[in-house]
């Protein structure tokens, strides 16, 4: 299932992770596991934020993906199913046929 993973890192923990060199390593390690089709970095509510779009093959992957963010970065993590345009059109067509 195409999934959006949003990771928000508290400022102080992010500062420490940048200073000790772990921030990039943690993100690279997770990205190598999930192989995102897209990843974007921004801020959200004043926190460093990463947005990763990837295929969640099985819900049993969730702990392996999120625990490093929780444990090593004290991050807030959110998962959401998402659709690309093609999937949206297909779903909309199915919904309209039942309306």
ChimeraX commands (.cxc) that place a marker at each C-alpha (Angstrom):
marker #1 position 0.00,0.00,0.00 radius 0.5
marker #1 position 1.38,3.40,-0.95 radius 0.5
marker #1 position 2.02,5.16,2.34 radius 0.5
marker #1 position 3.10,8.57,3.58 radius 0.5
marker #1 position 5.45,8.47,6.54 radius 0.5
marker #1 position 5.78,11.83,8.28 radius 0.5
marker #1 position 8.62,12.18,10.79 radius 0.5
marker #1 position 8.92,15.30,12.98 radius 0.5
marker #1 position 12.13,15.63,14.98 radius 0.5
marker #1 position 12.23,17.83,18.10 radius 0.5
marker #1 position 14.60,20.79,17.66 radius 0.5
marker #1 position 17.03,19.99,20.49 radius 0.5
marker #1 position 17.30,16.30,19.60 radius 0.5
marker #1 position 17.75,17.23,15.95 radius 0.5
marker #1 position 20.50,19.69,16.88 radius 0.5
marker #1 position 22.29,17.00,18.87 radius 0.5
marker #1 position 21.92,14.47,16.05 radius 0.5
marker #1 position 23.40,16.93,13.56 radius 0.5
marker #1 position 26.31,17.70,15.89 radius 0.5
marker #1 position 27.14,14.04,16.52 radius 0.5
marker #1 position 26.60,13.06,12.87 radius 0.5
marker #1 position 23.79,10.58,13.52 radius 0.5
marker #1 position 20.87,12.38,11.83 radius 0.5
marker #1 position 21.92,11.65,8.26 radius 0.5
marker #1 position 22.94,8.09,9.12 radius 0.5
marker #1 position 19.58,7.28,10.74 radius 0.5
marker #1 position 17.61,8.72,7.83 radius 0.5
marker #1 position 19.78,6.95,5.25 radius 0.5
marker #1 position 19.39,3.64,7.10 radius 0.5
marker #1 position 15.60,3.88,7.11 radius 0.5
marker #1 position 15.46,5.09,3.52 radius 0.5
marker #1 position 17.50,2.08,2.42 radius 0.5
marker #1 position 14.88,-0.16,4.06 radius 0.5
marker #1 position 11.75,1.51,2.72 radius 0.5
marker #1 position 13.11,2.59,-0.70 radius 0.5
marker #1 position 10.82,5.65,-0.96 radius 0.5
marker #1 position 9.52,6.70,-4.35 radius 0.5
marker #1 position 9.83,10.25,-3.05 radius 0.5
marker #1 position 11.24,11.96,0.03 radius 0.5
marker #1 position 10.95,15.59,1.02 radius 0.5
marker #1 position 12.32,17.61,3.91 radius 0.5
marker #1 position 10.68,20.68,5.40 radius 0.5
marker #1 position 9.51,22.06,8.73 radius 0.5
marker #1 position 6.22,21.41,10.49 radius 0.5
marker #1 position 5.18,23.20,13.66 radius 0.5
marker #1 position 8.77,24.39,14.09 radius 0.5
marker #1 position 10.32,20.90,13.85 radius 0.5
marker #1 position 12.56,19.31,11.25 radius 0.5
marker #1 position 10.23,17.13,9.20 radius 0.5
marker #1 position 10.71,14.39,6.64 radius 0.5
marker #1 position 7.96,13.13,4.33 radius 0.5
marker #1 position 8.55,9.73,2.76 radius 0.5
marker #1 position 6.27,8.13,0.16 radius 0.5
marker #1 position 6.82,4.37,-0.05 radius 0.5
marker #1 position 5.15,0.99,-0.50 radius 0.5
marker #1 position 4.24,-0.53,2.88 radius 0.5
marker #1 position 4.14,-4.19,1.93 radius 0.5
marker #1 position 3.01,-5.48,5.33 radius 0.5
marker #1 position 2.02,-3.81,8.61 radius 0.5
marker #1 position 4.66,-5.91,10.36 radius 0.5
marker #1 position 7.22,-3.51,8.84 radius 0.5
marker #1 position 5.97,-0.64,10.98 radius 0.5
marker #1 position 8.02,-1.29,14.14 radius 0.5
marker #1 position 11.22,-1.77,12.14 radius 0.5
marker #1 position 10.60,1.53,10.38 radius 0.5
marker #1 position 9.47,3.72,13.29 radius 0.5
marker #1 position 11.44,2.50,16.29 radius 0.5
marker #1 position 14.74,4.08,15.19 radius 0.5
marker #1 position 12.94,7.42,14.82 radius 0.5
marker #1 position 11.32,7.05,18.26 radius 0.5
marker #1 position 14.33,5.66,20.08 radius 0.5
marker #1 position 17.19,7.55,18.45 radius 0.5
marker #1 position 15.55,10.88,17.57 radius 0.5
marker #1 position 12.54,11.10,19.91 radius 0.5
marker #1 position 10.53,11.89,16.78 radius 0.5
marker #1 position 6.79,12.06,16.25 radius 0.5
marker #1 position 5.79,9.62,13.52 radius 0.5
marker #1 position 2.60,9.40,11.47 radius 0.5
marker #1 position 1.55,6.92,8.76 radius 0.5
marker #1 position -1.19,7.59,6.20 radius 0.5
marker #1 position -2.35,5.63,3.18 radius 0.5
marker #1 position -2.09,7.81,0.07 radius 0.5
marker #1 position -2.96,7.60,-3.63 radius 0.5
marker #1 position -1.29,8.85,-6.74 radius 0.5
marker #1 position -3.40,10.42,-9.50 radius 0.5
marker #1 position -3.93,7.10,-11.27 radius 0.5
marker #1 position -5.17,5.39,-8.09 radius 0.5
marker #1 position -7.40,8.35,-7.27 radius 0.5
marker #1 position -9.03,8.24,-10.71 radius 0.5
marker #1 position -9.64,4.50,-10.38 radius 0.5
marker #1 position -11.14,4.88,-6.92 radius 0.5
marker #1 position -13.27,7.82,-7.97 radius 0.5
marker #1 position -14.60,5.90,-10.97 radius 0.5
marker #1 position -15.55,2.99,-8.69 radius 0.5
marker #1 position -17.24,5.36,-6.24 radius 0.5
marker #1 position -19.18,7.12,-9.01 radius 0.5
marker #1 position -20.41,3.81,-10.43 radius 0.5
marker #1 position -22.05,3.05,-7.08 radius 0.5
marker #1 position -23.57,6.49,-6.59 radius 0.5
marker link #1:1,2 radius 0.2
marker link #1:2,3 radius 0.2
marker link #1:3,4 radius 0.2
marker link #1:4,5 radius 0.2
marker link #1:5,6 radius 0.2
marker link #1:6,7 radius 0.2
marker link #1:7,8 radius 0.2
marker link #1:8,9 radius 0.2
marker link #1:9,10 radius 0.2
marker link #1:10,11 radius 0.2
marker link #1:11,12 radius 0.2
marker link #1:12,13 radius 0.2
marker link #1:13,14 radius 0.2
marker link #1:14,15 radius 0.2
marker link #1:15,16 radius 0.2
marker link #1:16,17 radius 0.2
marker link #1:17,18 radius 0.2
marker link #1:18,19 radius 0.2
marker link #1:19,20 radius 0.2
marker link #1:20,21 radius 0.2
marker link #1:21,22 radius 0.2
marker link #1:22,23 radius 0.2
marker link #1:23,24 radius 0.2
marker link #1:24,25 radius 0.2
marker link #1:25,26 radius 0.2
marker link #1:26,27 radius 0.2
marker link #1:27,28 radius 0.2
marker link #1:28,29 radius 0.2
marker link #1:29,30 radius 0.2
marker link #1:30,31 radius 0.2
marker link #1:31,32 radius 0.2
marker link #1:32,33 radius 0.2
marker link #1:33,34 radius 0.2
marker link #1:34,35 radius 0.2
marker link #1:35,36 radius 0.2
marker link #1:36,37 radius 0.2
marker link #1:37,38 radius 0.2
marker link #1:38,39 radius 0.2
marker link #1:39,40 radius 0.2
marker link #1:40,41 radius 0.2
marker link #1:41,42 radius 0.2
marker link #1:42,43 radius 0.2
marker link #1:43,44 radius 0.2
marker link #1:44,45 radius 0.2
marker link #1:45,46 radius 0.2
marker link #1:46,47 radius 0.2
marker link #1:47,48 radius 0.2
marker link #1:48,49 radius 0.2
marker link #1:49,50 radius 0.2
marker link #1:50,51 radius 0.2
marker link #1:51,52 radius 0.2
marker link #1:52,53 radius 0.2
marker link #1:53,54 radius 0.2
marker link #1:54,55 radius 0.2
marker link #1:55,56 radius 0.2
marker link #1:56,57 radius 0.2
marker link #1:57,58 radius 0.2
marker link #1:58,59 radius 0.2
marker link #1:59,60 radius 0.2
marker link #1:60,61 radius 0.2
marker link #1:61,62 radius 0.2
marker link #1:62,63 radius 0.2
marker link #1:63,64 radius 0.2
marker link #1:64,65 radius 0.2
marker link #1:65,66 radius 0.2
marker link #1:66,67 radius 0.2
marker link #1:67,68 radius 0.2
marker link #1:68,69 radius 0.2
marker link #1:69,70 radius 0.2
marker link #1:70,71 radius 0.2
marker link #1:71,72 radius 0.2
marker link #1:72,73 radius 0.2
marker link #1:73,74 radius 0.2
marker link #1:74,75 radius 0.2
marker link #1:75,76 radius 0.2
marker link #1:76,77 radius 0.2
marker link #1:77,78 radius 0.2
marker link #1:78,79 radius 0.2
marker link #1:79,80 radius 0.2
marker link #1:80,81 radius 0.2
marker link #1:81,82 radius 0.2
marker link #1:82,83 radius 0.2
marker link #1:83,84 radius 0.2
marker link #1:84,85 radius 0.2
marker link #1:85,86 radius 0.2
marker link #1:86,87 radius 0.2
marker link #1:87,88 radius 0.2
marker link #1:88,89 radius 0.2
marker link #1:89,90 radius 0.2
marker link #1:90,91 radius 0.2
marker link #1:91,92 radius 0.2
marker link #1:92,93 radius 0.2
marker link #1:93,94 radius 0.2
marker link #1:94,95 radius 0.2
marker link #1:95,96 radius 0.2
marker link #1:96,97 radius 0.2
marker link #1:97,98 radius 0.2
marker link #1:98,99 radius 0.2
view
